[in-house]
Amino acid sequence: MTRRRPASLSAGLSTRPGGAPPSAYARGVLDAVDRVPAGTVVTYADVAEMTGTGSARTVGTVLSRYGREVPWWRVVQASGRPAEPHLQEALRRLAQEGCPVVGERVDLARARWAGPGGAAPDVLD
């Protein structure tokens, strides 16, 4: 098994010029998002549950600040719709990965990742 470095370290976030380094919470969010496999998605609330702290809103805040360092497009709203303002880019990337996209939403019943422990999250966040 190959051990991967945490996203925050491998992406060099701690040395980003002109910006504050991510907090321990932000690094946990980035690491969780970095583990989501291609072709699958999680909701913002799923990420909060995976990290054991925070909320969907705080996860969104972390991704808006540091998300370009991880596969941000794999995190969607509870409705299955990627967040603005990168909606079209997210849908394009998800479709390229083979994720089931219907209109402007991901089919959560088919694409939602069960998480590192394999227990499927509740689809009705």
N, C-alpha and C positions, 0 to 999 in steps of 0.2 A: 504494500500500500504506500503510495506516495504522499508525503505530508506536505500540505500546501501552507504557505505563509498567509497570515491574516491579510485581508484586502487592504486595510489601512496601512500596513507596512509595505506590502508589495507594490502598492500604487504610489508610495512616497507622500502620502497625505500629511505626514507629520512635518514635512519640510516645505509645504506649499508656500511659495513666496507671497507676501502681502495678505495672508489669511491666517486666522487662528487655527492651530491644530485641532482635530476632532477630539471631543471628550471621550471618555471611556464608553459612555452610552452610545455615542455616534459610531465609534469603532465596532461595537457589538452589532449595531444595525447593519453597518456595511459588510461585516463578516457574514451575517445571516443572509443578506441579499446575494452575496457572492456565491453562496452554496446552492442557490436555486438552479436546478438543471435546465439546460436549453430545452425549449418546447413546452415548458410548464410555467405556471405563474403562482404567485401568492398575493394575498391582499395586504394592505398596510397593517390591518389588525393582526393578520397571521404573523407578520414580522415582529410586532410588539409581543405577541404570545411566544414566539420563538426565543426572543431575548429575555423574556420574563419580566419586563418592565416597560414603562411608557405606554403610549396609545397610538392609534392610527395616525393621529395628527402630528405627534412628535416624530414618528417614523417619516412622514411626509416632509417635515422640516429638515431632518437630516439629509434625506435624498435630494431636496432642493439645493442644499448647500454643497454636499460632497458626492452626490449620486453618480456623477459622470465617471467615477473611478470603478464602478461595479455595473452589472447588468440591470440598470434601473428600470428598463422596459418590462421586466418580468414581475414588477409589482404593480398591481391594479387596484382600483376601487372595489368595494364590496359588490358593486353592480357588474363587475367584469370589464368596465371601461377604463382604459388608461387615463391618467390625469392630464390636463392641459398644462402647459402649452405645447407639449411634444406629442400630442395624440397621434398624428399621422405617422411620425417616425417610429413610435412605439408599435403601432399596428403593423407597419412594414417589417420591422425587425422580428416581431412575434410570428408573423406569417412565414418569414424566411426560415425560422427555426422549426416550422411544422406545427405550431400551436394552433388549435382550432379557433379561428376568428370568424365571427358572424357580424357583419356590419361594422360597427364601431365598438364591439364588445368581444371579449374572450368567453368561450363556453366554459364557465368555471366547473361545471359538473365533469367535464372531460379533461380539463387542463390544469386543475388545481393540484399543486404539489402537496403530498402528504407530510412533508417535512422530514427532517433528519431521523426522527424516531419512527416514521412510517404511519403514525396515527393521523388519519385524515381530519383536518379541522372542520368545524361546523360551517356549512356553506352559507348559512343565514347569519352572518356576523351581526 
